Amino acid sequence: MSVGAIMNVGTLGAISTVLVTIAFFGVCYWAFSPKLKKRFEEDAKLPFADDEFENKQADNHQPDDVERRS
């Protein structure tokens, strides 16, 4: 039996479907893993970290026009 007869398009499609399904469940397990929950919660807050930093800087500095009037 030749390789061409064993590995036809249907077989390759089935193998790729199984591999993609395994990869999908692996990513799902990784994403919802309880031991990574804390890290993902901290990462979810990163977009707001810049806002907090900018607010702290704004509280420490006076506006430019106040300095000019002095």
Buried (B, 14 or more C-beta within 10 A) or exposed (E): EEEEEEEEEEEEEEEEEEEEEEEEEEEEEEEEEEEEEEEEEEEEEEEEEEEEEEEEEEEEEEEEEEEEEE
